[in-house]
Amino acid sequence: MSAETPVQSAGTFTRLRLRFRDWRGHRPFWAGFFTLLGGVPIAYFPYATLQLGHMSIAMATTAGAGSLIIGVLLITLGLTMWFQQATRIFAGVASILLALVSLVVSNIGGFVVGYLLAMIGGALSLAWVPDKPQTEPGGRWKFFGGPSGNGARKDVPRGTPEGTAGEAGRQHPPYEAGDLGEADDARIEDRDRGHRVG
């Protein structure tokens, strides 16, 4: 397998896994997953009949329809987080509110399991931000919030003598007293390394 074509020569499983990883990376996948999982116990437990030996335990309550509605809505919100990323804030807030309502309506939020999963999913949906990597023309990453270029030194290739900002190859003049005018008295010069410390 050559380094240039790892995907073409890879097996079907590897291609599918890489496609799924790419799909998962562009959406709040874990938020939708936890929200979807949270809806299942909330909708299931009020209608479930558990068998313990010869004894049947029915969890049905008068709020069974409410539990079903909350569970289906949480499953729908989980799918919405996956396929409609623009509505992730609404889906996150709605899933948190439905999880809180399920504490009262649906057997303590599906015995707290559904409540916790829906709360985690809603919080992850609110916290998720789409990744927008941007590069400069030279192929370097551009980070927001860094130096805006005012006094920032441009990148200089290795091996080039140090120059002033924007003038690669021009040597720095030695630091002399009086370079800074009135501010010169407020600066301390570190003679060992040639840097000024203010």
Secondary structure, DSSP 8 states (H G I E B T S, - for coil): --SS-TTTSS-HHHHHHHHHHHHHHTTTHHHHHHHHHHHHHHHHGGG-EEEETTEEEE---TTHHHHHHHHHHHHHHHHHHHH-GGGHHHHHHHHHHHHHHHHHHTHHHHHTHHHHHHHHHHHHHHH-------B-TTS-B--TTS--SSS------TTS---BTTBTT-------TTTTGGGGGG-EEETTTTEEE-
